[in-house]
Amino acid sequence: MSLPVPADAAPEPESVVEILDRADRAVDAVLTPVTSREGLSREAWRVLLLLSRGGGRSMGEIAEHAAIPNPTATRVIDRLVAHSLAYRRSDPGDRRRVLVHLASGGHQVVQRVSQELEERVDLAVSGQQPVSDSQVGALLTQLTDTLQQVAD
């Protein structure tokens, strides 16, 4: 049996855990429709973002960045290669090692998705207090770095 809550009682503030969960769902709600139109899973999007930073990446780096097991990373890369979004090349410094690179088609996808996501975020924050993109980025970077340190 629960006691009735007075009508004028202030709601309990959300815990950090609840806010993070809500933020994750909000990001997913914005990201998924955009990446799905491009035929990308969330993991594939993470991989394309990593590859867009330049240079070839090993399968281990890709798996770690996307937070997926190596066999899953291989399947993601296979799909990206099949759709001409990425390609594999031997590492010039170690021919036994294969590196994955962003193909021009992948670059175009990253540009399209990034532009649409930026527009959606700009629209979402347009009615908020004036905050620069760099301030939002700095705050999110600080929070992400801190959470990663706690996770490690």
OpenMM code with the backbone's topology and positions (N, CA, C; nanometers):
from openmm import Vec3, app, unit

residues = "MET SER LEU PRO VAL PRO ALA ASP ALA ALA PRO GLU PRO GLU SER VAL VAL GLU ILE LEU ASP ARG ALA ASP ARG ALA VAL ASP ALA VAL LEU THR PRO VAL THR SER ARG GLU GLY LEU SER ARG GLU ALA TRP ARG VAL LEU LEU LEU LEU SER ARG GLY GLY GLY ARG SER MET GLY GLU ILE ALA GLU HIS ALA ALA ILE PRO ASN PRO THR ALA THR ARG VAL ILE ASP ARG LEU VAL ALA HIS SER LEU ALA TYR ARG ARG SER ASP PRO GLY ASP ARG ARG ARG VAL LEU VAL HIS LEU ALA SER GLY GLY HIS GLN VAL VAL GLN ARG VAL SER GLN GLU LEU GLU GLU ARG VAL ASP LEU ALA VAL SER GLY GLN GLN PRO VAL SER ASP SER GLN VAL GLY ALA LEU LEU THR GLN LEU THR ASP THR LEU GLN GLN VAL ALA ASP".split()
positions = [
    Vec3(0.0843, -0.1176, 0.0000),
    Vec3(0.0000, 0.0000, 0.0000),
    Vec3(0.0890, 0.1242, 0.0000),
    Vec3(0.0644, 0.2140, -0.0917),
    Vec3(0.1439, 0.3361, -0.0964),
    Vec3(0.0598, 0.4521, -0.0472),
    Vec3(0.1279, 0.5452, 0.0125),
    Vec3(0.0600, 0.6633, 0.0651),
    Vec3(0.0375, 0.7637, -0.0467),
    Vec3(-0.0733, 0.8356, -0.0423),
    Vec3(-0.0965, 0.9364, -0.1457),
    Vec3(0.0077, 1.0472, -0.1365),
    Vec3(0.0469, 1.0975, -0.2528),
    Vec3(0.1439, 1.2065, -0.2599),
    Vec3(0.0655, 1.3363, -0.2671),
    Vec3(0.0974, 1.4317, -0.1775),
    Vec3(0.0262, 1.5594, -0.1823),
    Vec3(0.0432, 1.6259, -0.3194),
    Vec3(-0.0603, 1.6917, -0.3663),
    Vec3(-0.0599, 1.7546, -0.4981),
    Vec3(0.0471, 1.8612, -0.5105),
    Vec3(0.0823, 1.9273, -0.4011),
    Vec3(0.1813, 2.0343, -0.4081),
    Vec3(0.3239, 1.9867, -0.3795),
    Vec3(0.3430, 1.8548, -0.3653),
    Vec3(0.4763, 1.8017, -0.3363),
    Vec3(0.5639, 1.8111, -0.4608),
    Vec3(0.6865, 1.8554, -0.4410),
    Vec3(0.7809, 1.8675, -0.5517),
    Vec3(0.8268, 1.7276, -0.5932),
    Vec3(0.8388, 1.7040, -0.7234),
    Vec3(0.8874, 1.5722, -0.7664),
    Vec3(1.0325, 1.5536, -0.7240),
    Vec3(1.0680, 1.4286, -0.6992),
    Vec3(1.2061, 1.3988, -0.6613),
    Vec3(1.2964, 1.4253, -0.7804),
    Vec3(1.4124, 1.4850, -0.7568),
    Vec3(1.5044, 1.5087, -0.8688),
    Vec3(1.5550, 1.3747, -0.9237),
    Vec3(1.5834, 1.3738, -1.0524),
    Vec3(1.6360, 1.2527, -1.1146),
    Vec3(1.7766, 1.2248, -1.0635),
    Vec3(1.8067, 1.0985, -1.0489),
    Vec3(1.9432, 1.0610, -1.0126),
    Vec3(2.0307, 1.0709, -1.1375),
    Vec3(2.1611, 1.0733, -1.1181),
    Vec3(2.2550, 1.0781, -1.2298),
    Vec3(2.2351, 0.9558, -1.3192),
    Vec3(2.2093, 0.8412, -1.2579),
    Vec3(2.1871, 0.7187, -1.3341),
    Vec3(2.0656, 0.7350, -1.4246),
    Vec3(1.9587, 0.7914, -1.3727),
    Vec3(1.8380, 0.8133, -1.4534),
    Vec3(1.8646, 0.9129, -1.5664),
    Vec3(1.9399, 1.0170, -1.5361),
    Vec3(1.9716, 1.1175, -1.6387),
    Vec3(2.0570, 1.0546, -1.7493),
    Vec3(2.1571, 0.9747, -1.7116),
    Vec3(2.2409, 0.9083, -1.8117),
    Vec3(2.1586, 0.8127, -1.8976),
    Vec3(2.0669, 0.7401, -1.8351),
    Vec3(1.9813, 0.6489, -1.9102),
    Vec3(1.8933, 0.7262, -2.0074),
    Vec3(1.8368, 0.8359, -1.9607),
    Vec3(1.7518, 0.9189, -2.0464),
    Vec3(1.8341, 0.9806, -2.1601),
    Vec3(1.9568, 1.0230, -2.1290),
    Vec3(2.0445, 1.0803, -2.2314),
    Vec3(2.0793, 0.9755, -2.3369),
    Vec3(2.1072, 0.8533, -2.2925),
    Vec3(2.1391, 0.7456, -2.3861),
    Vec3(2.0205, 0.7186, -2.4779),
    Vec3(1.9002, 0.7145, -2.4228),
    Vec3(1.7815, 0.6916, -2.5050),
    Vec3(1.7566, 0.8080, -2.5996),
    Vec3(1.7841, 0.9298, -2.5554),
    Vec3(1.7652, 1.0479, -2.6411),
    Vec3(1.8649, 1.0462, -2.7566),
    Vec3(1.9894, 1.0128, -2.7282),
    Vec3(2.0903, 1.0033, -2.8341),
    Vec3(2.0482, 0.8959, -2.9341),
    Vec3(2.0040, 0.7817, -2.8831),
    Vec3(1.9605, 0.6736, -2.9701),
    Vec3(1.8425, 0.7167, -3.0570),
    Vec3(1.7490, 0.7914, -2.9979),
    Vec3(1.6306, 0.8362, -3.0716),
    Vec3(1.6668, 0.9332, -3.1842),
    Vec3(1.7730, 1.0098, -3.1670),
    Vec3(1.8171, 1.1031, -3.2707),
    Vec3(1.9087, 1.0328, -3.3714),
    Vec3(1.9972, 0.9492, -3.3221),
    Vec3(2.0978, 0.8858, -3.4062),
    Vec3(2.0422, 0.7735, -3.4930),
    Vec3(1.9618, 0.6865, -3.4368),
    Vec3(1.9175, 0.5666, -3.5074),
    Vec3(1.8426, 0.5943, -3.6371),
    Vec3(1.7459, 0.6860, -3.6402),
    Vec3(1.6781, 0.7089, -3.7685),
    Vec3(1.7733, 0.7578, -3.8786),
    Vec3(1.8706, 0.8382, -3.8407),
    Vec3(1.9637, 0.8936, -3.9392),
    Vec3(2.0581, 0.7843, -3.9901),
    Vec3(2.1155, 0.7074, -3.8997),
    Vec3(2.2085, 0.6027, -3.9415),
    Vec3(2.1353, 0.4869, -4.0098),
    Vec3(2.0140, 0.4585, -3.9679),
    Vec3(1.9365, 0.3501, -4.0301),
    Vec3(1.9073, 0.3798, -4.1767),
    Vec3(1.8803, 0.5056, -4.2081),
    Vec3(1.8567, 0.5423, -4.3482),
    Vec3(1.9795, 0.5128, -4.4347),
    Vec3(2.0958, 0.5152, -4.3724),
    Vec3(2.2198, 0.4851, -4.4440),
    Vec3(2.2530, 0.3360, -4.4375),
    Vec3(2.1665, 0.2580, -4.3707),
    Vec3(2.1895, 0.1147, -4.3580),
    Vec3(2.2947, 0.0790, -4.2550),
    Vec3(2.3143, 0.1671, -4.1569),
    Vec3(2.4199, 0.1473, -4.0576),
    Vec3(2.3627, 0.1114, -3.9207),
    Vec3(2.4268, 0.0158, -3.8569),
    Vec3(2.3996, -0.0113, -3.7162),
    Vec3(2.4757, 0.0919, -3.6330),
    Vec3(2.4468, 0.0963, -3.5054),
    Vec3(2.5185, 0.1897, -3.4182),
    Vec3(2.6683, 0.1551, -3.4153),
    Vec3(2.6984, 0.0253, -3.4171),
    Vec3(2.8382, -0.0176, -3.4154),
    Vec3(2.9092, 0.0248, -3.5443),
    Vec3(2.8402, 0.0073, -3.6577),
    Vec3(2.9005, 0.0466, -3.7855),
    Vec3(2.9251, 0.1972, -3.7888),
    Vec3(2.8327, 0.2743, -3.7322),
    Vec3(2.8512, 0.4195, -3.7261),
    Vec3(2.9746, 0.4533, -3.6433),
    Vec3(2.9910, 0.3864, -3.5292),
    Vec3(3.1090, 0.4114, -3.4455),
    Vec3(3.2375, 0.3805, -3.5219),
    Vec3(3.2346, 0.2717, -3.5980),
    Vec3(3.3526, 0.2336, -3.6753),
    Vec3(3.3823, 0.3390, -3.7823),
    Vec3(3.2797, 0.3836, -3.8542),
    Vec3(3.3020, 0.4860, -3.9567),
    Vec3(3.3578, 0.6141, -3.8957),
    Vec3(3.3060, 0.6526, -3.7802),
    Vec3(3.3596, 0.7719, -3.7138),
    Vec3(3.5069, 0.7544, -3.6799),
    Vec3(3.5419, 0.6385, -3.6276),
    Vec3(3.6821, 0.6117, -3.5949),
    Vec3(3.7682, 0.6187, -3.7214),
    Vec3(3.7233, 0.5547, -3.8273),
    Vec3(3.8009, 0.5540, -3.9521),
    Vec3(3.8109, 0.6932, -4.0128),
    Vec3(3.7098, 0.7771, -3.9880),
    Vec3(3.7112, 0.9118, -4.0459),
    Vec3(3.8196, 1.0006, -3.9845),
    Vec3(3.8782, 0.9577, -3.8747),
    Vec3(3.9864, 1.0349, -3.8120),
    Vec3(4.1171, 1.0199, -3.8884),
    Vec3(4.1178, 0.9307, -3.9868),
    Vec3(4.2353, 0.9138, -4.0704),
    Vec3(4.3223, 0.7981, -4.0277),
    Vec3(4.4055, 0.7552, -4.1202),
    Vec3(4.4951, 0.6437, -4.0934),
    Vec3(4.4201, 0.5118, -4.0903),
    Vec3(4.4920, 0.4058, -4.1083),
    Vec3(4.4318, 0.2734, -4.0992),
    Vec3(4.4202, 0.2299, -3.9540),
    Vec3(4.3220, 0.1459, -3.9275),
    Vec3(4.2995, 0.0954, -3.7909),
    Vec3(4.2997, -0.0569, -3.7925),
    Vec3(4.3579, -0.1127, -3.6888),
    Vec3(4.3598, -0.2586, -3.6762),
    Vec3(4.2237, -0.3066, -3.6265),
    Vec3(4.1988, -0.4347, -3.6445),
    Vec3(4.0719, -0.4914, -3.5979),
    Vec3(4.0602, -0.4778, -3.4456),
    Vec3(4.1711, -0.4916, -3.3753),
    Vec3(4.1681, -0.4756, -3.2300),
    Vec3(4.1267, -0.3353, -3.1888),
    Vec3(4.1838, -0.2341, -3.2571),
    Vec3(4.1465, -0.0945, -3.2287),
    Vec3(3.9981, -0.0710, -3.2564),
    Vec3(3.9522, -0.1266, -3.3672),
    Vec3(3.8121, -0.1090, -3.4063),
    Vec3(3.7197, -0.1733, -3.3039),
    Vec3(3.7502, -0.2962, -3.2657),
    Vec3(3.6668, -0.3674, -3.1682),
    Vec3(3.6627, -0.2922, -3.0356),
    Vec3(3.7773, -0.2442, -2.9915),
    Vec3(3.7824, -0.1711, -2.8645),
    Vec3(3.7028, -0.0416, -2.8725),
    Vec3(3.7209, 0.0336, -2.9806),
    Vec3(3.6511, 0.1609, -2.9950),
    Vec3(3.4998, 0.1421, -3.0009),
    Vec3(3.4550, 0.0408, -3.0738),
    Vec3(3.3113, 0.0178, -3.0892),
    Vec3(3.2530, -0.0610, -2.9728),
    Vec3(3.3384, -0.1051, -2.8806),
    Vec3(3.2958, -0.1827, -2.7626),
    Vec3(3.2217, -0.3092, -2.8043),
    Vec3(3.2840, -0.3820, -2.8998),
    Vec3(3.2266, -0.5065, -2.9490),
    Vec3(3.3351, -0.6128, -2.9538),
    Vec3(3.2967, -0.7400, -2.9475),
    Vec3(3.3967, -0.8470, -2.9580),
    Vec3(3.4606, -0.8493, -3.0975),
    Vec3(3.5811, -0.9035, -3.1074),
    Vec3(3.6520, -0.9088, -3.2351),
    Vec3(3.5718, -0.9750, -3.3470),
    Vec3(3.5039, -1.0885, -3.3226),
    Vec3(3.4260, -1.1483, -3.4324),
    Vec3(3.3144, -1.0557, -3.4825),
    Vec3(3.2532, -0.9818, -3.3934),
    Vec3(3.1489, -0.8865, -3.4339),
    Vec3(3.2109, -0.7736, -3.5144),
    Vec3(3.3270, -0.7270, -3.4718),
    Vec3(3.3968, -0.6215, -3.5459),
    Vec3(3.4284, -0.6690, -3.6874),
    Vec3(3.4690, -0.7925, -3.7005),
    Vec3(3.4987, -0.8476, -3.8333),
    Vec3(3.3738, -0.8468, -3.9203),
    Vec3(3.2594, -0.8867, -3.8655),
    Vec3(3.1338, -0.8854, -3.9430),
    Vec3(3.0945, -0.7428, -3.9815),
    Vec3(3.1122, -0.6474, -3.8893),
    Vec3(3.0811, -0.5072, -3.9202),
    Vec3(3.1691, -0.4584, -4.0342),
    Vec3(3.2989, -0.4867, -4.0265),
    Vec3(3.3920, -0.4448, -4.1315),
    Vec3(3.3582, -0.5137, -4.2632),
    Vec3(3.3244, -0.6414, -4.2589),
    Vec3(3.2859, -0.7120, -4.3815),
    Vec3(3.1702, -0.6403, -4.4510),
    Vec3(3.0706, -0.5973, -4.3739),
    Vec3(2.9557, -0.5264, -4.4326),
    Vec3(2.9969, -0.3901, -4.4883),
    Vec3(3.0814, -0.3180, -4.4138),
    Vec3(3.1269, -0.1874, -4.4625),
    Vec3(3.2067, -0.2019, -4.5911),
    Vec3(3.2909, -0.3040, -4.5986),
    Vec3(3.3695, -0.3292, -4.7197),
    Vec3(3.2768, -0.3674, -4.8349),
    Vec3(3.1772, -0.4524, -4.8068),
    Vec3(3.0836, -0.4963, -4.9112),
    Vec3(3.0043, -0.3791, -4.9691),
    Vec3(2.9824, -0.2759, -4.8876),
    Vec3(2.9083, -0.1582, -4.9335),
    Vec3(3.0022, -0.0440, -4.9767),
    Vec3(3.1285, -0.0749, -4.9931),
    Vec3(3.2298, 0.0219, -5.0391),
    Vec3(3.2423, 0.1439, -4.9476),
    Vec3(3.2234, 0.1223, -4.8187),
    Vec3(3.2394, 0.2302, -4.7216),
    Vec3(3.3763, 0.2248, -4.6548),
    Vec3(3.4409, 0.1094, -4.6615),
    Vec3(3.5740, 0.0907, -4.6026),
    Vec3(3.6496, -0.0098, -4.6894),
    Vec3(3.7805, -0.0155, -4.6685),
    Vec3(3.8607, -0.1145, -4.7394),
    Vec3(3.9751, -0.1586, -4.6485),
    Vec3(4.0268, -0.2776, -4.6779),
    Vec3(4.1377, -0.3351, -4.6020),
    Vec3(4.2661, -0.3252, -4.6844),
    Vec3(4.3768, -0.3000, -4.6136),
    Vec3(4.5103, -0.2992, -4.6749),
    Vec3(4.6093, -0.3554, -4.5732),
    Vec3(4.7141, -0.4174, -4.6253),
    Vec3(4.8210, -0.4644, -4.5372),
    Vec3(4.8907, -0.3447, -4.4759),
    Vec3(4.9327, -0.3612, -4.3512),
    Vec3(5.0089, -0.2576, -4.2816),
    Vec3(5.1469, -0.2496, -4.3467),
    Vec3(5.1857, -0.1304, -4.3961),
    Vec3(5.3174, -0.1207, -4.4611),
    Vec3(5.4319, -0.1542, -4.3661),
    Vec3(5.4125, -0.1360, -4.2368),
    Vec3(5.5179, -0.1651, -4.1404),
    Vec3(5.5203, -0.3103, -4.0966),
    Vec3(5.4125, -0.3837, -4.1196),
    Vec3(5.4042, -0.5242, -4.0789),
    Vec3(5.3041, -0.5921, -4.1715),
    Vec3(5.3547, -0.6565, -4.2747),
    Vec3(5.2681, -0.7154, -4.3785),
    Vec3(5.1705, -0.8201, -4.3237),
    Vec3(5.1971, -0.8735, -4.2050),
    Vec3(5.1066, -0.9738, -4.1475),
    Vec3(4.9810, -0.9096, -4.0911),
    Vec3(4.9867, -0.7811, -4.0672),
    Vec3(4.8763, -0.7082, -4.0049),
    Vec3(4.7936, -0.6365, -4.1115),
    Vec3(4.6607, -0.6420, -4.0953),
    Vec3(4.5698, -0.5766, -4.1892),
    Vec3(4.5089, -0.4547, -4.1210),
    Vec3(4.5059, -0.3447, -4.1948),
    Vec3(4.4461, -0.2218, -4.1442),
    Vec3(4.3212, -0.1893, -4.2253),
    Vec3(4.2243, -0.1304, -4.1599),
    Vec3(4.1000, -0.0912, -4.2260),
    Vec3(4.1020, 0.0599, -4.2427),
    Vec3(4.0629, 0.1062, -4.3616),
    Vec3(4.0618, 0.2481, -4.3958),
    Vec3(3.9219, 0.2895, -4.4394),
    Vec3(3.8937, 0.4169, -4.4286),
    Vec3(3.7669, 0.4720, -4.4759),
    Vec3(3.7739, 0.4920, -4.6269),
    Vec3(3.6764, 0.4394, -4.6981),
    Vec3(3.6675, 0.4586, -4.8431),
    Vec3(3.5944, 0.5902, -4.8698),
    Vec3(3.6012, 0.6374, -4.9929),
    Vec3(3.5356, 0.7649, -5.0253),
    Vec3(3.3852, 0.7567, -4.9998),
    Vec3(3.3236, 0.6419, -5.0259),
    Vec3(3.1805, 0.6260, -4.9954),
    Vec3(3.1532, 0.6393, -4.8463),
    Vec3(3.2429, 0.5878, -4.7642),
    Vec3(3.2291, 0.6006, -4.6188),
    Vec3(3.2438, 0.7444, -4.5744),
    Vec3(3.3365, 0.8151, -4.6398),
    Vec3(3.3560, 0.9572, -4.6080),
    Vec3(3.2280, 1.0356, -4.6371),
    Vec3(3.1656, 1.0065, -4.7490),
    Vec3(3.0408, 1.0751, -4.7858),
    Vec3(2.9304, 1.0458, -4.6856),
    Vec3(2.9210, 0.9199, -4.6403),
    Vec3(2.8197, 0.8831, -4.5408),
    Vec3(2.8446, 0.9570, -4.4100),
    Vec3(2.9691, 0.9602, -4.3656),
    Vec3(3.0026, 1.0301, -4.2409),
    Vec3(2.9641, 1.1772, -4.2527),
    Vec3(2.9936, 1.2388, -4.3663),
    Vec3(2.9574, 1.3796, -4.3854),
    Vec3(2.8062, 1.3997, -4.3799),
    Vec3(2.7299, 1.3154, -4.4508),
    Vec3(2.5840, 1.3299, -4.4530),
    Vec3(2.5231, 1.3115, -4.3149),
    Vec3(2.5621, 1.2036, -4.2480),
    Vec3(2.5063, 1.1738, -4.1159),
    Vec3(2.5465, 1.2819, -4.0167),
    Vec3(2.6733, 1.3213, -4.0180),
    Vec3(2.7202, 1.4245, -3.9249),
    Vec3(2.6463, 1.5557, -3.9457),
    Vec3(2.6268, 1.5936, -4.0705),
    Vec3(2.5570, 1.7190, -4.0993),
    Vec3(2.4131, 1.7142, -4.0478),
    Vec3(2.3446, 1.6036, -4.0739),
    Vec3(2.2064, 1.5945, -4.0258),
    Vec3(2.1993, 1.5933, -3.8736),
    Vec3(2.2910, 1.5233, -3.8096),
    Vec3(2.2915, 1.5201, -3.6632),
    Vec3(2.3216, 1.6579, -3.6059),
    Vec3(2.4169, 1.7290, -3.6662),
    Vec3(2.4478, 1.8660, -3.6213),
    Vec3(2.3248, 1.9553, -3.6336),
    Vec3(2.2519, 1.9427, -3.7450),
    Vec3(2.1317, 2.0233, -3.7646),
    Vec3(2.0254, 1.9898, -3.6595),
    Vec3(2.0100, 1.8617, -3.6293),
    Vec3(1.9118, 1.8210, -3.5293),
    Vec3(1.9483, 1.8746, -3.3908),
    Vec3(2.0757, 1.8684, -3.3568),
    Vec3(2.1202, 1.9192, -3.2270),
    Vec3(2.1035, 2.0710, -3.2218),
    Vec3(2.1422, 2.1398, -3.3294),
    Vec3(2.1250, 2.2854, -3.3335),
    Vec3(1.9790, 2.3233, -3.3140),
    Vec3(1.8886, 2.2507, -3.3789),
    Vec3(1.7465, 2.2771, -3.3645),
    Vec3(1.7006, 2.2530, -3.2214),
    Vec3(1.7509, 2.1469, -3.1605),
    Vec3(1.7106, 2.1125, -3.0241),
    Vec3(1.7557, 2.2168, -2.9226),
    Vec3(1.8735, 2.2742, -2.9433),
    Vec3(1.9246, 2.3699, -2.8453),
    Vec3(1.8936, 2.5147, -2.8808),
    Vec3(1.8279, 2.5370, -2.9953),
    Vec3(1.8028, 2.6749, -3.0383),
    Vec3(1.7146, 2.7518, -2.9410),
    Vec3(1.6255, 2.6857, -2.8714),
    Vec3(1.5387, 2.7542, -2.7761),
    Vec3(1.5959, 2.7606, -2.6357),
    Vec3(1.7143, 2.7054, -2.6165),
    Vec3(1.7774, 2.7020, -2.4850),
    Vec3(1.8591, 2.8287, -2.4630),
    Vec3(1.9115, 2.8396, -2.3418),
    Vec3(2.0011, 2.9517, -2.3135),
    Vec3(2.1163, 2.9480, -2.4124),
    Vec3(2.1646, 3.0640, -2.4530),
    Vec3(2.2748, 3.0646, -2.5501),
    Vec3(2.3980, 2.9928, -2.4943),
    Vec3(2.4368, 2.8885, -2.5629),
    Vec3(2.5560, 2.8117, -2.5278),
    Vec3(2.6264, 2.7797, -2.6591),
    Vec3(2.7552, 2.8004, -2.6617),
    Vec3(2.8291, 2.7735, -2.7849),
    Vec3(2.8512, 2.6233, -2.8017),
    Vec3(2.8732, 2.5838, -2.9271),
    Vec3(2.9037, 2.4440, -2.9552),
    Vec3(3.0279, 2.4002, -2.8796),
    Vec3(3.1250, 2.4903, -2.8681),
    Vec3(3.2485, 2.4536, -2.7990),
    Vec3(3.2240, 2.4316, -2.6493),
    Vec3(3.1327, 2.5086, -2.5898),
    Vec3(3.1004, 2.4885, -2.4477),
    Vec3(3.0308, 2.3542, -2.4266),
    Vec3(2.9352, 2.3222, -2.5136),
    Vec3(2.8660, 2.1928, -2.5036),
    Vec3(2.9668, 2.0807, -2.5243),
    Vec3(3.0507, 2.0950, -2.6266),
    Vec3(3.1518, 1.9938, -2.6541),
    Vec3(3.2474, 1.9745, -2.5382),
    Vec3(3.2906, 2.0839, -2.4778),
    Vec3(3.3837, 2.0753, -2.3648),
    Vec3(3.3192, 2.0047, -2.2459),
    Vec3(3.1944, 2.0376, -2.2177),
    Vec3(3.1244, 1.9741, -2.1054),
    Vec3(3.1042, 1.8249, -2.1313),
    Vec3(3.0602, 1.7893, -2.2510),
    Vec3(3.0394, 1.6483, -2.2837),
    Vec3(3.1714, 1.5713, -2.2843),
    Vec3(3.2786, 1.6342, -2.3328),
    Vec3(3.4099, 1.5698, -2.3324),
    Vec3(3.4567, 1.5447, -2.1898),
    Vec3(3.4400, 1.6427, -2.1042),
    Vec3(3.4811, 1.6282, -1.9644),
    Vec3(3.4021, 1.5160, -1.8975),
    Vec3(3.2713, 1.5131, -1.9197),
    Vec3(3.1879, 1.4088, -1.8605),
    Vec3(3.2270, 1.2718, -1.9137),
    Vec3(3.2454, 1.2610, -2.0441),
    Vec3(3.2829, 1.1333, -2.1058),
    Vec3(3.4175, 1.0853, -2.0545),
    Vec3(3.5154, 1.1743, -2.0501),
    Vec3(3.6488, 1.1361, -2.0008),
    Vec3(3.6420, 1.0878, -1.8576),
    Vec3(3.5653, 1.1569, -1.7751),
    Vec3(3.5519, 1.1181, -1.6334),
    Vec3(3.4852, 0.9819, -1.6217),
    Vec3(3.3797, 0.9593, -1.6978),
    Vec3(3.3109, 0.8293, -1.6925),
    Vec3(3.4013, 0.7183, -1.7419),
    Vec3(3.4829, 0.7442, -1.8441),
    Vec3(3.5753, 0.6412, -1.8932),
    Vec3(3.6805, 0.6091, -1.7895),
    Vec3(3.7270, 0.7102, -1.7156),
    Vec3(3.8258, 0.6846, -1.6097),
    Vec3(3.7654, 0.5975, -1.5006),
    Vec3(3.6405, 0.6238, -1.4660),
    Vec3(3.5729, 0.5424, -1.3639),
    Vec3(3.5547, 0.4002, -1.4130),
    Vec3(3.5205, 0.3843, -1.5426),
    Vec3(3.4988, 0.2516, -1.6001),
    Vec3(3.6277, 0.1708, -1.6056),
    Vec3(3.7407, 0.2401, -1.6285),
    Vec3(3.8697, 0.1693, -1.6379),
    Vec3(3.9143, 0.1299, -1.4997),
] * unit.nanometer
topology = app.Topology()
chain = topology.addChain("A")
for resn in residues:
    res = topology.addResidue(resn, chain)
    for name in ("N", "CA", "C"):
        topology.addAtom(name, app.Element.getBySymbol(name[0]), res)
